Amino acid sequence: MKKLILFSLLILSSFLLSQKFTIDTLLTDKISIRAIQLWDGKVWYAGSMSKFGYVKINEPKVGNQVILNDKNQEFRVIAKFKENFFETANVGSPAQFYVISAENLKISQLAKYTDSTVFFDSFKVLNNNDGIAISDPFPNGKPLVVITSKKKNFAEKQSNLPTYFKGEAHFAASNSNIAMYRKNVWIATGGTKARIFKFNWKNPYNWQVFETPFVQGTPSEGIYSIDFYDKNFGIAVGGDYTKQADNINNIATTNDGGQTWQIQASGQNAGYMTCVKFRPKTKGREIVAVGDQHISFSSDYGKTWTKISDEKNLYACEWLNHDTLILAGKNRIIKLNFK
């Protein structure tokens, strides 16, 4: 038994040592950023005050920024398409979709929704081609789903979609409550219910609905972010943004494509999390999660977690590669260089 304990401590010690990193600041600005994309050696971002832009990953503080409109709106979704353009949308009304050229940051408006209940929470693209954006549900309990194609056409849908419970919605915390793997798509909800919707891109309006044991019941509770390593193994994180230290039933994993979920590390994690991502080249074993008050890491498929940093006010994250993690949040974008 002593040998087993010693061996376990050595493994833990090795893990903690392996997670040493340095931090480079890529961008400082008066902005709140909850949506980023990594492409062409740049961090592309959409944020508050109607700001959209990029900063070069290997040349800190070198980039470009445009103002999408003069309304000081909050943009929390961003998607990159194959033809070298981005699409983004603001939260709140009127909700507007913009297309921005990656070559010269030229702006054009694609669509506008004046209904006060339209609130887009996430926007993801499959294979740099077809995209899906989802709004909180309308009073009729149905969300607005917008499908975009490589031809830049819009298709809107409400009928035949699942009916949300009263108080169930999505969180626009990090543009990551939609996950994709090949042609499979998963969408997470929170609030009075924390559920998973799943569909295959071949039929984007035929959704399966799965219950979860995740914390839920109040408007601020639920799943904030999901990621899938393959068609079967996925992870969901979240909690309660009004009680960020609470850490009960705020992490769950699935091994059957989202049909059933198992709570992990309940009461034994750093609390509320807004974004989760699998680390590349670790076969789903290593995972990072970020919350307003911490950066946490798991090296055992999400079963246990270690807080590796007390960095605060970071909301969104993306792995550039196995050794480089990009994070964005309040007034900054940073790069973690793992040794």
C-alpha positions as CSV (number, residue, x, y, z in Angstrom):
1,M,0.0,0.0,0.0
2,K,2.8,2.4,0.8
3,K,4.4,1.7,-2.5
4,L,1.1,2.4,-4.3
5,I,0.7,5.7,-2.4
6,L,4.2,6.7,-3.2
7,F,3.7,5.8,-6.9
8,S,0.5,7.9,-7.0
9,L,2.3,10.9,-5.4
10,L,5.0,10.6,-8.0
11,I,2.5,10.6,-10.8
12,L,0.8,13.7,-9.3
13,S,4.1,15.4,-8.8
14,S,5.1,14.7,-12.3
15,F,1.8,16.0,-13.6
16,L,2.0,19.3,-11.7
17,L,5.6,19.8,-12.8
18,S,4.6,19.1,-16.4
19,Q,2.1,21.9,-16.3
20,K,4.5,24.7,-15.8
21,F,4.0,27.5,-18.3
22,T,4.9,31.0,-19.2
23,I,2.4,33.7,-20.1
24,D,2.7,36.2,-23.0
25,T,0.2,39.0,-23.3
26,L,-0.9,39.3,-27.0
27,L,-3.5,42.1,-26.7
28,T,-4.6,44.7,-24.1
29,D,-7.6,46.8,-24.8
30,K,-10.8,48.1,-23.3
31,I,-12.9,45.1,-24.4
32,S,-14.6,42.0,-23.2
33,I,-13.9,39.0,-25.4
34,R,-15.9,35.8,-25.3
35,A,-15.4,34.5,-28.8
36,I,-12.1,33.6,-30.5
37,Q,-10.9,31.7,-33.6
38,L,-7.3,30.7,-34.4
39,W,-6.3,30.9,-38.0
40,D,-3.4,32.0,-40.2
41,G,-1.1,32.7,-37.2
42,K,-3.6,35.0,-35.7
43,V,-6.1,35.2,-32.8
44,W,-9.4,36.5,-34.3
45,Y,-11.9,37.9,-31.8
46,A,-15.3,39.4,-31.5
47,G,-16.0,41.5,-28.4
48,S,-17.8,44.3,-26.7
49,M,-18.1,47.9,-28.0
50,S,-18.8,46.4,-31.4
51,K,-15.1,45.5,-31.8
52,F,-13.7,42.8,-34.2
53,G,-10.1,42.1,-35.0
54,Y,-7.1,40.0,-34.8
55,V,-3.7,39.9,-33.1
56,K,-0.7,38.0,-34.3
57,I,0.2,35.0,-32.1
58,N,4.0,35.3,-32.5
59,E,4.1,39.1,-32.6
60,P,2.3,40.3,-29.5
61,K,0.3,43.5,-29.8
62,V,0.6,43.4,-33.6
63,G,-2.8,43.2,-35.3
64,N,-5.8,45.1,-36.6
65,Q,-9.2,46.0,-35.3
66,V,-12.5,47.4,-36.8
67,I,-15.7,48.7,-35.3
68,L,-18.7,46.9,-36.7
69,N,-21.2,49.6,-36.0
70,D,-21.6,52.7,-33.8
71,K,-24.0,51.0,-31.3
72,N,-21.4,49.7,-28.8
73,Q,-22.9,46.2,-29.0
74,E,-21.7,43.0,-27.5
75,F,-20.5,40.4,-30.0
76,R,-20.1,36.9,-28.5
77,V,-20.0,34.6,-31.5
78,I,-17.5,34.2,-34.3
79,A,-17.2,31.6,-37.1
80,K,-14.5,31.2,-39.8
81,F,-15.5,30.0,-43.3
82,K,-13.5,28.4,-46.0
83,E,-13.7,31.4,-48.4
84,N,-11.5,33.4,-46.0
85,F,-14.3,35.4,-44.4
86,F,-15.7,35.5,-40.9
87,E,-19.2,35.8,-39.6
88,T,-20.2,37.2,-36.3
89,A,-23.4,38.3,-34.5
90,N,-24.2,40.5,-31.5
91,V,-26.3,39.6,-28.5
92,G,-29.4,41.6,-27.8
93,S,-31.8,43.4,-30.2
94,P,-31.5,44.1,-33.0
95,A,-29.4,41.0,-33.6
96,Q,-27.2,41.5,-36.7
97,F,-25.0,39.1,-38.6
98,Y,-21.9,40.6,-40.2
99,V,-19.5,39.2,-42.7
100,I,-15.9,40.4,-42.4
101,S,-13.2,39.7,-45.0
102,A,-10.1,38.1,-43.6
103,E,-8.0,39.9,-46.2
104,N,-8.9,43.5,-45.5
105,L,-11.5,43.4,-42.7
106,K,-14.1,44.8,-45.0
107,I,-17.5,44.7,-43.3
108,S,-20.9,43.9,-44.8
109,Q,-24.2,43.1,-43.0
110,L,-25.7,39.8,-43.8
111,A,-28.9,39.7,-41.8
112,K,-30.8,41.6,-39.2
113,Y,-33.4,40.5,-36.6
114,T,-35.5,43.1,-34.9
115,D,-37.4,40.7,-32.6
116,S,-36.4,41.6,-29.0
117,T,-36.3,37.9,-28.1
118,V,-33.5,37.0,-30.6
119,F,-30.3,36.4,-28.6
120,F,-27.6,34.4,-30.4
121,D,-25.4,32.4,-28.1
122,S,-23.1,30.3,-30.2
123,F,-22.0,29.9,-33.8
124,K,-20.0,27.0,-35.1
125,V,-18.8,25.9,-38.6
126,L,-18.3,22.3,-39.8
127,N,-15.2,21.8,-42.0
128,N,-14.9,25.5,-42.7
129,N,-18.0,25.3,-44.7
130,D,-21.5,24.9,-43.3
131,G,-22.4,26.7,-40.1
132,I,-25.1,26.8,-37.4
133,A,-26.0,29.6,-35.1
134,I,-28.5,29.2,-32.3
135,S,-30.6,31.7,-30.4
136,D,-32.3,31.4,-27.0
137,P,-35.9,30.2,-27.4
138,F,-38.8,32.4,-28.3
139,P,-41.8,32.7,-26.1
140,N,-43.2,29.7,-28.0
141,G,-40.4,27.5,-26.5
142,K,-38.6,27.1,-29.9
143,P,-35.1,28.5,-30.6
144,L,-34.2,30.3,-33.8
145,V,-31.6,28.2,-35.7
146,V,-29.8,29.8,-38.6
147,I,-28.0,27.5,-41.1
148,T,-25.3,29.2,-43.3
149,S,-23.8,27.6,-46.3
150,K,-20.7,28.1,-48.3
151,K,-22.8,30.2,-50.7
152,K,-23.5,32.6,-47.8
153,N,-27.2,31.8,-47.9
154,F,-29.3,31.8,-44.8
155,A,-31.9,29.2,-43.8
156,E,-33.9,29.8,-40.7
157,K,-35.8,27.2,-38.8
158,Q,-38.1,26.8,-35.7
159,S,-40.5,24.1,-36.5
160,N,-39.7,20.5,-35.7
161,L,-37.2,21.5,-33.1
162,P,-37.4,20.4,-29.5
163,T,-39.5,22.6,-27.2
164,Y,-37.5,24.2,-24.4
165,F,-38.8,24.2,-20.8
166,K,-39.7,27.6,-19.4
167,G,-36.4,29.2,-18.2
168,E,-34.2,26.9,-20.3
169,A,-31.8,28.6,-22.6
170,H,-28.1,28.8,-23.6
171,F,-25.2,30.7,-22.2
172,A,-23.2,33.0,-24.5
173,A,-20.2,32.7,-22.2
174,S,-17.5,31.5,-24.7
175,N,-19.1,30.6,-28.0
176,S,-18.7,26.9,-26.9
177,N,-22.1,25.5,-26.1
178,I,-22.1,23.9,-29.5
179,A,-19.6,21.1,-30.2
180,M,-18.9,19.3,-33.5
181,Y,-17.2,16.1,-34.5
182,R,-17.3,15.2,-38.2
183,K,-21.0,15.4,-39.0
184,N,-22.3,15.1,-35.4
185,V,-23.4,18.3,-33.6
186,W,-24.2,18.7,-29.9
187,I,-25.8,21.7,-28.3
188,A,-26.0,22.3,-24.5
189,T,-28.6,24.2,-22.5
190,G,-28.8,25.6,-19.0
191,G,-31.2,27.4,-16.7
192,T,-34.1,25.5,-15.4
193,K,-32.9,22.5,-17.4
194,A,-29.5,21.3,-18.4
195,R,-29.9,19.1,-21.5
196,I,-28.0,18.1,-24.6
197,F,-29.5,18.3,-28.1
198,K,-27.8,16.2,-30.8
199,F,-28.2,15.9,-34.6
200,N,-26.3,14.8,-37.6
201,W,-25.5,17.4,-40.3
202,K,-27.2,15.3,-42.9
203,N,-30.5,16.2,-41.2
204,P,-29.9,19.4,-39.1
205,Y,-33.6,19.6,-38.0
206,N,-34.0,16.2,-36.6
207,W,-32.7,16.6,-33.0
208,Q,-32.3,14.0,-30.3
209,V,-32.8,15.2,-26.7
210,F,-30.8,13.9,-23.7
211,E,-31.2,14.6,-20.0
212,T,-28.2,15.2,-17.8
213,P,-27.5,15.1,-14.0
214,F,-25.9,18.5,-14.3
215,V,-26.6,21.3,-11.8
216,Q,-29.8,23.0,-13.0
217,G,-33.0,24.7,-11.8
218,T,-32.2,28.5,-11.7
219,P,-31.5,30.9,-14.6
220,S,-27.8,31.1,-13.8
221,E,-27.1,27.3,-13.5
222,G,-26.3,24.7,-16.1
223,I,-23.9,23.7,-18.9
224,Y,-21.8,26.6,-20.2
225,S,-19.4,24.7,-22.5
226,I,-19.0,21.3,-24.2
227,D,-16.3,19.6,-26.2
228,F,-16.1,16.2,-27.9
229,Y,-12.9,14.3,-28.6
230,D,-14.6,11.9,-30.9
231,K,-18.1,10.7,-31.7
232,N,-18.5,9.0,-28.3
233,F,-16.4,10.8,-25.7
234,G,-17.3,14.3,-24.6
235,I,-17.2,16.7,-21.7
236,A,-19.5,19.4,-20.3
237,V,-18.6,22.1,-17.7
238,G,-20.4,25.0,-16.1
239,G,-22.0,25.7,-12.8
240,D,-23.5,28.9,-11.5
241,Y,-22.1,32.3,-12.5
242,T,-23.7,34.0,-9.5
243,K,-22.1,31.5,-7.1
244,Q,-18.7,30.8,-8.7
245,A,-17.2,28.9,-5.8
246,D,-19.9,26.3,-6.0
247,N,-18.5,23.1,-7.5
248,I,-21.3,20.5,-7.2
249,N,-22.4,18.6,-10.3
250,N,-20.7,21.1,-12.6
251,I,-18.5,18.7,-14.6
252,A,-19.8,15.7,-16.5
253,T,-18.5,13.3,-19.2
254,T,-20.2,11.0,-21.7
255,N,-18.9,7.8,-23.4
256,D,-21.9,7.1,-25.7
257,G,-22.1,10.2,-27.8
258,G,-24.1,12.3,-25.3
259,Q,-27.0,9.9,-24.5
260,T,-25.9,9.5,-20.9
261,W,-23.7,11.6,-18.7
262,Q,-21.6,10.9,-15.6
263,I,-20.8,13.6,-13.0
264,Q,-17.1,14.0,-12.3
265,A,-15.1,15.6,-9.5
266,S,-18.3,17.0,-7.8
267,G,-17.2,19.0,-4.8
268,Q,-13.5,18.6,-5.9
269,N,-12.9,21.2,-8.5
270,A,-12.3,25.0,-8.6
271,G,-15.9,25.9,-9.4
272,Y,-17.7,27.7,-12.2
273,M,-16.2,27.2,-15.7
274,T,-17.1,28.9,-19.0
275,C,-15.0,27.0,-21.5
276,V,-13.5,23.5,-21.9
277,K,-11.2,22.1,-24.6
278,F,-9.4,18.8,-25.1
279,R,-5.7,19.1,-25.4
280,P,-4.4,18.0,-28.9
281,K,-2.4,14.8,-29.2
282,T,-3.5,13.4,-25.8
283,K,-6.2,11.0,-27.1
284,G,-8.8,12.8,-24.9
285,R,-6.9,12.3,-21.7
286,E,-5.8,15.9,-21.0
287,I,-8.4,18.7,-20.8
288,V,-8.2,22.4,-19.9
289,A,-11.1,24.4,-18.5
290,V,-11.2,28.1,-17.7
291,G,-13.5,30.1,-15.4
292,D,-13.7,33.7,-14.3
293,Q,-11.5,32.8,-11.3
294,H,-9.1,30.1,-12.5
295,I,-7.6,27.8,-15.1
296,S,-7.9,24.1,-14.4
297,F,-6.5,21.0,-15.9
298,S,-7.3,17.3,-15.9
299,S,-4.9,14.5,-17.0
300,D,-7.3,11.6,-16.5
301,Y,-10.2,12.2,-18.9
302,G,-11.9,14.7,-16.6
303,K,-12.2,12.5,-13.5
304,T,-10.0,14.7,-11.3
305,W,-9.0,18.4,-11.7
306,T,-6.1,20.6,-10.6
307,K,-6.2,24.4,-10.5
308,I,-3.0,25.4,-12.4
309,S,-3.5,29.2,-12.3
310,D,-5.4,31.9,-10.4
311,E,-5.6,34.1,-13.5
312,K,-8.9,35.9,-13.4
313,N,-11.5,37.3,-15.9
314,L,-10.7,34.8,-18.7
315,Y,-13.7,33.4,-20.5
316,A,-12.7,31.6,-23.8
317,C,-9.9,29.3,-24.7
318,E,-8.5,27.4,-27.7
319,W,-5.5,25.2,-28.1
320,L,-3.1,26.3,-30.9
321,N,-1.2,23.1,-30.6
322,H,-0.2,20.6,-27.8
323,D,2.0,23.2,-26.1
324,T,0.2,26.5,-26.7
325,L,-3.1,27.6,-25.2
326,I,-4.8,30.9,-26.1
327,L,-7.2,32.5,-23.7
328,A,-9.3,35.7,-23.9
329,G,-11.4,37.7,-21.5
330,K,-11.7,41.0,-19.9
331,N,-9.4,43.6,-21.6
332,R,-6.8,41.0,-22.9
333,I,-5.8,38.0,-24.9
334,I,-3.0,35.9,-23.5
335,K,-0.9,32.9,-24.6
336,L,0.2,30.1,-22.3
337,N,3.4,28.4,-23.3
338,F,3.6,25.0,-21.7
339,K,7.0,23.6,-21.1
